[in-house]
Amino acid sequence: MLIIKVRKGNIEQAIKQMRRKFVKTQTMKNLRTNRYFKKPSDKRREEIQKAIRQEKWDRDNSDY
């Protein structure tokens, strides 16, 4: 839960602070990923596929 204190009635500053905290804590990302239930095996499969793609990309774009 994000808690923002409004100082001296400065709403604009509080809104800016809220936006920064929202981005830093990756709240929207978590909400989107947890929108639907995903089986643990599917999560693992996606992580493995992502790692394979990243490794392939790193290998293809290395400066050796």
N, CA, C and O atoms as a Maestro MAE file, in Angstrom:
{
 s_m_m2io_version
 :::
 2.0.0
}

f_m_ct {
 s_m_title
 :::
 protein
 m_atom[256] {
  # First column is atom index #
  i_m_mmod_type
  r_m_x_coord
  r_m_y_coord
  r_m_z_coord
  i_m_residue_number
  s_m_chain_name
  s_m_pdb_residue_name
  s_m_pdb_atom_name
  i_m_atomic_number
  :::
  1 25 0.840 -1.163 0.000 1 A "MET " " N  " 7
  2 3 0.000 0.000 0.000 1 A "MET " " CA " 6
  3 2 0.894 1.237 0.000 1 A "MET " " C  " 6
  4 15 1.855 1.324 0.764 1 A "MET " " O  " 8
  5 25 0.565 2.182 -0.861 2 A "LEU " " N  " 7
  6 3 1.332 3.411 -0.946 2 A "LEU " " CA " 6
  7 2 0.741 4.445 -0.002 2 A "LEU " " C  " 6
  8 15 -0.469 4.673 0.013 2 A "LEU " " O  " 8
  9 25 1.600 5.062 0.777 3 A "ILE " " N  " 7
  10 3 1.158 6.112 1.687 3 A "ILE " " CA " 6
  11 2 1.893 7.390 1.309 3 A "ILE " " C  " 6
  12 15 3.123 7.428 1.277 3 A "ILE " " O  " 8
  13 25 1.130 8.424 1.028 4 A "ILE " " N  " 7
  14 3 1.687 9.710 0.637 4 A "ILE " " CA " 6
  15 2 1.192 10.753 1.627 4 A "ILE " " C  " 6
  16 15 -0.011 10.871 1.859 4 A "ILE " " O  " 8
  17 25 2.104 11.499 2.204 5 A "LYS " " N  " 7
  18 3 1.730 12.569 3.118 5 A "LYS " " CA " 6
  19 2 1.661 13.877 2.340 5 A "LYS " " C  " 6
  20 15 2.575 14.213 1.588 5 A "LYS " " O  " 8
  21 25 0.567 14.609 2.530 6 A "VAL " " N  " 7
  22 3 0.406 15.915 1.889 6 A "VAL " " CA " 6
  23 2 0.950 16.954 2.852 6 A "VAL " " C  " 6
  24 15 0.477 17.086 3.981 6 A "VAL " " O  " 8
  25 25 1.945 17.685 2.390 7 A "ARG " " N  " 7
  26 3 2.584 18.694 3.241 7 A "ARG " " CA " 6
  27 2 2.107 20.077 2.848 7 A "ARG " " C  " 6
  28 15 2.151 20.458 1.678 7 A "ARG " " O  " 8
  29 25 1.663 20.804 3.818 8 A "LYS " " N  " 7
  30 3 1.233 22.208 3.640 8 A "LYS " " CA " 6
  31 2 0.181 22.343 2.548 8 A "LYS " " C  " 6
  32 15 0.136 23.361 1.857 8 A "LYS " " O  " 8
  33 25 -0.649 21.349 2.387 9 A "GLY " " N  " 7
  34 3 -1.730 21.411 1.401 9 A "GLY " " CA " 6
  35 2 -1.257 21.386 -0.045 9 A "GLY " " C  " 6
  36 15 -2.008 21.755 -0.948 9 A "GLY " " O  " 8
  37 25 -0.021 20.956 -0.276 10 A "ASN " " N  " 7
  38 3 0.549 20.935 -1.626 10 A "ASN " " CA " 6
  39 2 0.154 19.628 -2.324 10 A "ASN " " C  " 6
  40 15 0.871 18.629 -2.260 10 A "ASN " " O  " 8
  41 25 -0.989 19.661 -2.983 11 A "ILE " " N  " 7
  42 3 -1.529 18.470 -3.649 11 A "ILE " " CA " 6
  43 2 -0.677 18.080 -4.858 11 A "ILE " " C  " 6
  44 15 -0.449 16.893 -5.095 11 A "ILE " " O  " 8
  45 25 -0.211 19.053 -5.614 12 A "GLU " " N  " 7
  46 3 0.576 18.770 -6.828 12 A "GLU " " CA " 6
  47 2 1.831 17.971 -6.489 12 A "GLU " " C  " 6
  48 15 2.168 17.007 -7.177 12 A "GLU " " O  " 8
  49 25 2.514 18.376 -5.431 13 A "GLN " " N  " 7
  50 3 3.732 17.665 -5.022 13 A "GLN " " CA " 6
  51 2 3.394 16.243 -4.580 13 A "GLN " " C  " 6
  52 15 4.135 15.305 -4.872 13 A "GLN " " O  " 8
  53 25 2.273 16.088 -3.875 14 A "ALA " " N  " 7
  54 3 1.867 14.757 -3.416 14 A "ALA " " CA " 6
  55 2 1.535 13.856 -4.598 14 A "ALA " " C  " 6
  56 15 1.852 12.666 -4.571 14 A "ALA " " O  " 8
  57 25 0.909 14.394 -5.622 15 A "ILE " " N  " 7
  58 3 0.581 13.605 -6.825 15 A "ILE " " CA " 6
  59 2 1.860 13.161 -7.532 15 A "ILE " " C  " 6
  60 15 1.967 12.015 -7.967 15 A "ILE " " O  " 8
  61 25 2.831 14.074 -7.647 16 A "LYS " " N  " 7
  62 3 4.116 13.716 -8.262 16 A "LYS " " CA " 6
  63 2 4.794 12.594 -7.492 16 A "LYS " " C  " 6
  64 15 5.310 11.640 -8.075 16 A "LYS " " O  " 8
  65 25 4.784 12.727 -6.172 17 A "GLN " " N  " 7
  66 3 5.407 11.721 -5.322 17 A "GLN " " CA " 6
  67 2 4.703 10.379 -5.467 17 A "GLN " " C  " 6
  68 15 5.349 9.332 -5.506 17 A "GLN " " O  " 8
  69 25 3.365 10.415 -5.547 18 A "MET " " N  " 7
  70 3 2.598 9.185 -5.708 18 A "MET " " CA " 6
  71 2 2.957 8.495 -7.026 18 A "MET " " C  " 6
  72 15 3.145 7.279 -7.057 18 A "MET " " O  " 8
  73 25 3.053 9.260 -8.107 19 A "ARG " " N  " 7
  74 3 3.407 8.682 -9.409 19 A "ARG " " CA " 6
  75 2 4.783 8.025 -9.368 19 A "ARG " " C  " 6
  76 15 4.976 6.929 -9.895 19 A "ARG " " O  " 8
  77 25 5.741 8.709 -8.732 20 A "ARG " " N  " 7
  78 3 7.089 8.146 -8.636 20 A "ARG " " CA " 6
  79 2 7.089 6.839 -7.847 20 A "ARG " " C  " 6
  80 15 7.714 5.861 -8.257 20 A "ARG " " O  " 8
  81 25 6.390 6.825 -6.722 21 A "LYS " " N  " 7
  82 3 6.326 5.616 -5.906 21 A "LYS " " CA " 6
  83 2 5.618 4.493 -6.660 21 A "LYS " " C  " 6
  84 15 6.002 3.328 -6.562 21 A "LYS " " O  " 8
  85 25 4.588 4.854 -7.407 22 A "PHE " " N  " 7
  86 3 3.821 3.884 -8.177 22 A "PHE " " CA " 6
  87 2 4.721 3.180 -9.185 22 A "PHE " " C  " 6
  88 15 4.654 1.961 -9.340 22 A "PHE " " O  " 8
  89 25 5.561 3.951 -9.866 23 A "VAL " " N  " 7
  90 3 6.473 3.384 -10.860 23 A "VAL " " CA " 6
  91 2 7.567 2.574 -10.185 23 A "VAL " " C  " 6
  92 15 7.893 1.478 -10.642 23 A "VAL " " O  " 8
  93 25 8.142 3.094 -9.102 24 A "LYS " " N  " 7
  94 3 9.238 2.414 -8.411 24 A "LYS " " CA " 6
  95 2 8.821 1.064 -7.843 24 A "LYS " " C  " 6
  96 15 9.587 0.102 -7.905 24 A "LYS " " O  " 8
  97 25 7.629 0.985 -7.299 25 A "THR " " N  " 7
  98 3 7.189 -0.257 -6.669 25 A "THR " " CA " 6
  99 2 6.619 -1.244 -7.678 25 A "THR " " C  " 6
  100 15 6.261 -2.365 -7.313 25 A "THR " " O  " 8
  101 25 6.531 -0.844 -8.933 26 A "GLN " " N  " 7
  102 3 6.023 -1.687 -10.024 26 A "GLN " " CA " 6
  103 2 4.618 -2.204 -9.721 26 A "GLN " " C  " 6
  104 15 4.298 -3.363 -9.986 26 A "GLN " " O  " 8
  105 25 3.800 -1.340 -9.170 27 A "THR " " N  " 7
  106 3 2.446 -1.718 -8.782 27 A "THR " " CA " 6
  107 2 1.627 -2.146 -9.991 27 A "THR " " C  " 6
  108 15 0.956 -3.177 -9.952 27 A "THR " " O  " 8
  109 25 1.677 -1.360 -11.068 28 A "MET " " N  " 7
  110 3 0.881 -1.693 -12.256 28 A "MET " " CA " 6
  111 2 1.343 -3.007 -12.870 28 A "MET " " C  " 6
  112 15 0.522 -3.810 -13.314 28 A "MET " " O  " 8
  113 25 2.638 -3.227 -12.898 29 A "LYS " " N  " 7
  114 3 3.164 -4.468 -13.456 29 A "LYS " " CA " 6
  115 2 2.631 -5.666 -12.674 29 A "LYS " " C  " 6
  116 15 2.220 -6.668 -13.259 29 A "LYS " " O  " 8
  117 25 2.644 -5.551 -11.351 30 A "ASN " " N  " 7
  118 3 2.146 -6.637 -10.513 30 A "ASN " " CA " 6
  119 2 0.648 -6.847 -10.712 30 A "ASN " " C  " 6
  120 15 0.179 -7.984 -10.754 30 A "ASN " " O  " 8
  121 25 -0.096 -5.761 -10.834 31 A "LEU " " N  " 7
  122 3 -1.533 -5.887 -11.055 31 A "LEU " " CA " 6
  123 2 -1.821 -6.603 -12.371 31 A "LEU " " C  " 6
  124 15 -2.712 -7.448 -12.443 31 A "LEU " " O  " 8
  125 25 -1.069 -6.263 -13.402 32 A "ARG " " N  " 7
  126 3 -1.298 -6.882 -14.708 32 A "ARG " " CA " 6
  127 2 -0.926 -8.365 -14.698 32 A "ARG " " C  " 6
  128 15 -1.639 -9.192 -15.265 32 A "ARG " " O  " 8
  129 25 0.183 -8.692 -14.057 33 A "THR " " N  " 7
  130 3 0.606 -10.094 -14.066 33 A "THR " " CA " 6
  131 2 -0.287 -10.958 -13.187 33 A "THR " " C  " 6
  132 15 -0.460 -12.147 -13.456 33 A "THR " " O  " 8
  133 25 -0.850 -10.374 -12.147 34 A "ASN " " N  " 7
  134 3 -1.704 -11.145 -11.242 34 A "ASN " " CA " 6
  135 2 -3.180 -11.035 -11.593 34 A "ASN " " C  " 6
  136 15 -4.038 -11.436 -10.807 34 A "ASN " " O  " 8
  137 25 -3.473 -10.504 -12.748 35 A "ARG " " N  " 7
  138 3 -4.876 -10.323 -13.142 35 A "ARG " " CA " 6
  139 2 -5.594 -11.665 -13.276 35 A "ARG " " C  " 6
  140 15 -6.755 -11.806 -12.892 35 A "ARG " " O  " 8
  141 25 -4.887 -12.636 -13.824 36 A "TYR " " N  " 7
  142 3 -5.438 -13.970 -13.990 36 A "TYR " " CA " 6
  143 2 -4.500 -14.975 -13.336 36 A "TYR " " C  " 6
  144 15 -3.291 -14.755 -13.268 36 A "TYR " " O  " 8
  145 25 -5.054 -16.056 -12.865 37 A "PHE " " N  " 7
  146 3 -4.231 -17.099 -12.257 37 A "PHE " " CA " 6
  147 2 -3.421 -17.802 -13.337 37 A "PHE " " C  " 6
  148 15 -3.936 -18.135 -14.404 37 A "PHE " " O  " 8
  149 25 -2.164 -18.017 -13.046 38 A "LYS " " N  " 7
  150 3 -1.295 -18.740 -13.970 38 A "LYS " " CA " 6
  151 2 -0.649 -19.884 -13.212 38 A "LYS " " C  " 6
  152 15 -0.087 -19.696 -12.133 38 A "LYS " " O  " 8
  153 25 -0.736 -21.057 -13.782 39 A "LYS " " N  " 7
  154 3 -0.181 -22.231 -13.123 39 A "LYS " " CA " 6
  155 2 1.333 -22.063 -12.933 39 A "LYS " " C  " 6
  156 15 2.001 -21.455 -13.769 39 A "LYS " " O  " 8
  157 25 1.870 -22.603 -11.832 40 A "PRO " " N  " 7
  158 3 3.308 -22.505 -11.596 40 A "PRO " " CA " 6
  159 2 4.134 -23.115 -12.728 40 A "PRO " " C  " 6
  160 15 5.211 -22.616 -13.055 40 A "PRO " " O  " 8
  161 25 3.629 -24.189 -13.322 41 A "SER " " N  " 7
  162 3 4.382 -24.806 -14.418 41 A "SER " " CA " 6
  163 2 4.439 -23.875 -15.623 41 A "SER " " C  " 6
  164 15 5.451 -23.833 -16.322 41 A "SER " " O  " 8
  165 25 3.366 -23.127 -15.874 42 A "ASP " " N  " 7
  166 3 3.370 -22.167 -16.979 42 A "ASP " " CA " 6
  167 2 4.325 -21.011 -16.694 42 A "ASP " " C  " 6
  168 15 5.012 -20.533 -17.597 42 A "ASP " " O  " 8
  169 25 4.368 -20.564 -15.445 43 A "LYS " " N  " 7
  170 3 5.297 -19.495 -15.067 43 A "LYS " " CA " 6
  171 2 6.732 -19.935 -15.300 43 A "LYS " " C  " 6
  172 15 7.538 -19.197 -15.866 43 A "LYS " " O  " 8
  173 25 7.046 -21.170 -14.848 44 A "ARG " " N  " 7
  174 3 8.397 -21.695 -15.040 44 A "ARG " " CA " 6
  175 2 8.743 -21.795 -16.513 44 A "ARG " " C  " 6
  176 15 9.843 -21.427 -16.926 44 A "ARG " " O  " 8
  177 25 7.799 -22.293 -17.308 45 A "ARG " " N  " 7
  178 3 8.033 -22.447 -18.740 45 A "ARG " " CA " 6
  179 2 8.332 -21.086 -19.381 45 A "ARG " " C  " 6
  180 15 9.235 -20.974 -20.209 45 A "ARG " " O  " 8
  181 25 7.575 -20.057 -18.999 46 A "GLU " " N  " 7
  182 3 7.818 -18.720 -19.542 46 A "GLU " " CA " 6
  183 2 9.188 -18.183 -19.127 46 A "GLU " " C  " 6
  184 15 9.886 -17.569 -19.934 46 A "GLU " " O  " 8
  185 25 9.575 -18.413 -17.863 47 A "GLU " " N  " 7
  186 3 10.878 -17.962 -17.397 47 A "GLU " " CA " 6
  187 2 12.006 -18.643 -18.164 47 A "GLU " " C  " 6
  188 15 12.994 -18.002 -18.521 47 A "GLU " " O  " 8
  189 25 11.858 -19.933 -18.413 48 A "ILE " " N  " 7
  190 3 12.876 -20.674 -19.152 48 A "ILE " " CA " 6
  191 2 12.971 -20.156 -20.586 48 A "ILE " " C  " 6
  192 15 14.069 -19.956 -21.104 48 A "ILE " " O  " 8
  193 25 11.827 -19.940 -21.221 49 A "GLN " " N  " 7
  194 3 11.823 -19.427 -22.591 49 A "GLN " " CA " 6
  195 2 12.445 -18.032 -22.657 49 A "GLN " " C  " 6
  196 15 13.183 -17.717 -23.590 49 A "GLN " " O  " 8
  197 25 12.143 -17.206 -21.665 50 A "LYS " " N  " 7
  198 3 12.711 -15.864 -21.619 50 A "LYS " " CA " 6
  199 2 14.228 -15.935 -21.475 50 A "LYS " " C  " 6
  200 15 14.947 -15.185 -22.135 50 A "LYS " " O  " 8
  201 25 14.722 -16.833 -20.614 51 A "ALA " " N  " 7
  202 3 16.156 -16.996 -20.415 51 A "ALA " " CA " 6
  203 2 16.831 -17.482 -21.692 51 A "ALA " " C  " 6
  204 15 17.935 -17.042 -22.015 51 A "ALA " " O  " 8
  205 25 16.182 -18.378 -22.414 52 A "ILE " " N  " 7
  206 3 16.735 -18.887 -23.676 52 A "ILE " " CA " 6
  207 2 16.835 -17.762 -24.696 52 A "ILE " " C  " 6
  208 15 17.857 -17.610 -25.367 52 A "ILE " " O  " 8
  209 25 15.764 -16.971 -24.810 53 A "ARG " " N  " 7
  210 3 15.790 -15.844 -25.756 53 A "ARG " " CA " 6
  211 2 16.885 -14.847 -25.387 53 A "ARG " " C  " 6
  212 15 17.608 -14.365 -26.259 53 A "ARG " " O  " 8
  213 25 17.008 -14.540 -24.101 54 A "GLN " " N  " 7
  214 3 18.021 -13.583 -23.654 54 A "GLN " " CA " 6
  215 2 19.423 -14.098 -23.938 54 A "GLN " " C  " 6
  216 15 20.280 -13.344 -24.399 54 A "GLN " " O  " 8
  217 25 19.661 -15.372 -23.668 55 A "GLU " " N  " 7
  218 3 20.971 -15.961 -23.925 55 A "GLU " " CA " 6
  219 2 21.306 -15.921 -25.413 55 A "GLU " " C  " 6
  220 15 22.433 -15.602 -25.793 55 A "GLU " " O  " 8
  221 25 20.323 -16.245 -26.252 56 A "LYS " " N  " 7
  222 3 20.534 -16.211 -27.699 56 A "LYS " " CA " 6
  223 2 20.831 -14.794 -28.158 56 A "LYS " " C  " 6
  224 15 21.718 -14.581 -28.985 56 A "LYS " " O  " 8
  225 25 20.092 -13.819 -27.626 57 A "TRP " " N  " 7
  226 3 20.303 -12.426 -28.009 57 A "TRP " " CA " 6
  227 2 21.696 -11.957 -27.583 57 A "TRP " " C  " 6
  228 15 22.388 -11.279 -28.343 57 A "TRP " " O  " 8
  229 25 22.104 -12.325 -26.353 58 A "ASP " " N  " 7
  230 3 23.428 -11.954 -25.865 58 A "ASP " " CA " 6
  231 2 24.529 -12.564 -26.727 58 A "ASP " " C  " 6
  232 15 25.531 -11.919 -27.034 58 A "ASP " " O  " 8
  233 25 24.317 -13.826 -27.110 59 A "ARG " " N  " 7
  234 3 25.319 -14.520 -27.923 59 A "ARG " " CA " 6
  235 2 25.432 -13.872 -29.298 59 A "ARG " " C  " 6
  236 15 26.538 -13.703 -29.812 59 A "ARG " " O  " 8
  237 25 24.299 -13.508 -29.900 60 A "ASP " " N  " 7
  238 3 24.309 -12.930 -31.236 60 A "ASP " " CA " 6
  239 2 24.853 -11.498 -31.256 60 A "ASP " " C  " 6
  240 15 25.392 -11.051 -32.268 60 A "ASP " " O  " 8
  241 25 24.715 -10.800 -30.162 61 A "ASN " " N  " 7
  242 3 25.113 -9.385 -30.121 61 A "ASN " " CA " 6
  243 2 26.393 -9.148 -29.338 61 A "ASN " " C  " 6
  244 15 26.691 -8.013 -28.965 61 A "ASN " " O  " 8
  245 25 27.148 -10.199 -29.087 62 A "SER " " N  " 7
  246 3 28.404 -10.010 -28.374 62 A "SER " " CA " 6
  247 2 29.447 -9.446 -29.332 62 A "SER " " C  " 6
  248 15 29.377 -9.669 -30.540 62 A "SER " " O  " 8
  249 25 30.412 -8.716 -28.785 63 A "ASP " " N  " 7
  250 3 31.433 -8.061 -29.601 63 A "ASP " " CA " 6
  251 2 32.721 -8.871 -29.688 63 A "ASP " " C  " 6
  252 15 33.787 -8.290 -29.890 63 A "ASP " " O  " 8
  253 25 32.661 -10.157 -29.546 64 A "TYR " " N  " 7
  254 3 33.865 -10.981 -29.586 64 A "TYR " " CA " 6
  255 2 34.288 -11.241 -30.985 64 A "TYR " " C  " 6
  256 15 35.289 -11.922 -31.211 64 A "TYR " " O  " 8
  :::
 }
 m_bond[255] {
  # First column is bond index #
  i_m_from
  i_m_to
  i_m_order
  :::
  1 1 2 1
  2 2 3 1
  3 3 4 2
  4 3 5 1
  5 5 6 1
  6 6 7 1
  7 7 8 2
  8 7 9 1
  9 9 10 1
  10 10 11 1
  11 11 12 2
  12 11 13 1
  13 13 14 1
  14 14 15 1
  15 15 16 2
  16 15 17 1
  17 17 18 1
  18 18 19 1
  19 19 20 2
  20 19 21 1
  21 21 22 1
  22 22 23 1
  23 23 24 2
  24 23 25 1
  25 25 26 1
  26 26 27 1
  27 27 28 2
  28 27 29 1
  29 29 30 1
  30 30 31 1
  31 31 32 2
  32 31 33 1
  33 33 34 1
  34 34 35 1
  35 35 36 2
  36 35 37 1
  37 37 38 1
  38 38 39 1
  39 39 40 2
  40 39 41 1
  41 41 42 1
  42 42 43 1
  43 43 44 2
  44 43 45 1
  45 45 46 1
  46 46 47 1
  47 47 48 2
  48 47 49 1
  49 49 50 1
  50 50 51 1
  51 51 52 2
  52 51 53 1
  53 53 54 1
  54 54 55 1
  55 55 56 2
  56 55 57 1
  57 57 58 1
  58 58 59 1
  59 59 60 2
  60 59 61 1
  61 61 62 1
  62 62 63 1
  63 63 64 2
  64 63 65 1
  65 65 66 1
  66 66 67 1
  67 67 68 2
  68 67 69 1
  69 69 70 1
  70 70 71 1
  71 71 72 2
  72 71 73 1
  73 73 74 1
  74 74 75 1
  75 75 76 2
  76 75 77 1
  77 77 78 1
  78 78 79 1
  79 79 80 2
  80 79 81 1
  81 81 82 1
  82 82 83 1
  83 83 84 2
  84 83 85 1
  85 85 86 1
  86 86 87 1
  87 87 88 2
  88 87 89 1
  89 89 90 1
  90 90 91 1
  91 91 92 2
  92 91 93 1
  93 93 94 1
  94 94 95 1
  95 95 96 2
  96 95 97 1
  97 97 98 1
  98 98 99 1
  99 99 100 2
  100 99 101 1
  101 101 102 1
  102 102 103 1
  103 103 104 2
  104 103 105 1
  105 105 106 1
  106 106 107 1
  107 107 108 2
  108 107 109 1
  109 109 110 1
  110 110 111 1
  111 111 112 2
  112 111 113 1
  113 113 114 1
  114 114 115 1
  115 115 116 2
  116 115 117 1
  117 117 118 1
  118 118 119 1
  119 119 120 2
  120 119 121 1
  121 121 122 1
  122 122 123 1
  123 123 124 2
  124 123 125 1
  125 125 126 1
  126 126 127 1
  127 127 128 2
  128 127 129 1
  129 129 130 1
  130 130 131 1
  131 131 132 2
  132 131 133 1
  133 133 134 1
  134 134 135 1
  135 135 136 2
  136 135 137 1
  137 137 138 1
  138 138 139 1
  139 139 140 2
  140 139 141 1
  141 141 142 1
  142 142 143 1
  143 143 144 2
  144 143 145 1
  145 145 146 1
  146 146 147 1
  147 147 148 2
  148 147 149 1
  149 149 150 1
  150 150 151 1
  151 151 152 2
  152 151 153 1
  153 153 154 1
  154 154 155 1
  155 155 156 2
  156 155 157 1
  157 157 158 1
  158 158 159 1
  159 159 160 2
  160 159 161 1
  161 161 162 1
  162 162 163 1
  163 163 164 2
  164 163 165 1
  165 165 166 1
  166 166 167 1
  167 167 168 2
  168 167 169 1
  169 169 170 1
  170 170 171 1
  171 171 172 2
  172 171 173 1
  173 173 174 1
  174 174 175 1
  175 175 176 2
  176 175 177 1
  177 177 178 1
  178 178 179 1
  179 179 180 2
  180 179 181 1
  181 181 182 1
  182 182 183 1
  183 183 184 2
  184 183 185 1
  185 185 186 1
  186 186 187 1
  187 187 188 2
  188 187 189 1
  189 189 190 1
  190 190 191 1
  191 191 192 2
  192 191 193 1
  193 193 194 1
  194 194 195 1
  195 195 196 2
  196 195 197 1
  197 197 198 1
  198 198 199 1
  199 199 200 2
  200 199 201 1
  201 201 202 1
  202 202 203 1
  203 203 204 2
  204 203 205 1
  205 205 206 1
  206 206 207 1
  207 207 208 2
  208 207 209 1
  209 209 210 1
  210 210 211 1
  211 211 212 2
  212 211 213 1
  213 213 214 1
  214 214 215 1
  215 215 216 2
  216 215 217 1
  217 217 218 1
  218 218 219 1
  219 219 220 2
  220 219 221 1
  221 221 222 1
  222 222 223 1
  223 223 224 2
  224 223 225 1
  225 225 226 1
  226 226 227 1
  227 227 228 2
  228 227 229 1
  229 229 230 1
  230 230 231 1
  231 231 232 2
  232 231 233 1
  233 233 234 1
  234 234 235 1
  235 235 236 2
  236 235 237 1
  237 237 238 1
  238 238 239 1
  239 239 240 2
  240 239 241 1
  241 241 242 1
  242 242 243 1
  243 243 244 2
  244 243 245 1
  245 245 246 1
  246 246 247 1
  247 247 248 2
  248 247 249 1
  249 249 250 1
  250 250 251 1
  251 251 252 2
  252 251 253 1
  253 253 254 1
  254 254 255 1
  255 255 256 2
  :::
 }
}
